[in-house]
């Protein structure tokens, strides 16, 4: 059984609390802005390495992106 982890709402909330635009987060995380948009709108599920990049860019633990 595959577990699907969508992080859209948490990712957006954390990004906004850090006053980062999607473009800035994409730049810092080494991703495209389209990827950030797709993740925030739950159009795609993040790869574990993507979680790591986002967590590092946002200065949070990767678990913070998965749990409230």
HELIX and SHEET records of a PDB file:
HELIX    1   1 UNK A    8  UNK A   17  1                                  10    
HELIX    2   2 UNK A   22  UNK A   29  1                                   8    
HELIX    3   3 UNK A   33  UNK A   40  1                                   8    
HELIX    4   4 UNK A   48  UNK A   58  1                                  11    
HELIX    5   5 UNK A   62  UNK A   66  1                                   5    
END                                                                             
